[in-house]
Amino acid sequence: MKIALGCDHGGYELKEFVKTVLEKLGHTYEDFGCTSADSCDYPDFGGAAAKAVAAGECQRGIVICTTGIGISIAANKVKGIRCAHCADCLQAELTRRHNDANMMAIGAGFTGKNMAERMVEVFLSTEFEGGRHARRVDKIMALEG
């Protein structure tokens, strides 16, 4: 699976670690930045990653900032994106099973490497359940207009 990655300066170090996790799991990725820990703006990089997922260039996306909140909001502004801000493995699992999330946001200031690694594994390996959840996801997507 090809994964879109994006972060700001607060998420740079964790994004670099996530790259090694993706490689270990056999996934490819496209890194939309940032490229250092120098101060930058998360909408630039979260938006670029989200656009790649929405266009089908990448199957899923992982975006990271200090809290995970701002970059998830930015990603969700892109039509077709369902980016869930996750803080643990159960959230990573359920957002795939119930919400068919195509992106996950992580807060680097709150999530250690061990937790992030497991969250990435779970997010990428969990399938959407469909059924009653498909009806709800359809209603979410209809809100885009």
Salt bridges, closest charged atoms under 4 A:
GLU16 OE2 - LYS15 NZ 3.56
GLU16 OE2 - LYS19 NZ 3.09
GLU30 OE1 - LYS2 NZ 3.35
ASP31 OD1 - LYS15 NZ 2.88
ASP31 OD2 - LYS19 NZ 2.69
GLU93 OE2 - ARG97 NH1 2.78
ASP100 OD2 - ARG82 NH2 3.44
ASP100 OD1 - ARG96 NH1 2.87
GLU117 OE2 - LYS24 NZ 2.22
GLU121 OE1 - ARG118 NH1 3.14
GLU129 OE2 - ARG97 NH2 2.60
GLU129 OE2 - HIS98 NE2 3.97
GLU129 OE1 - HIS133 NE2 3.34
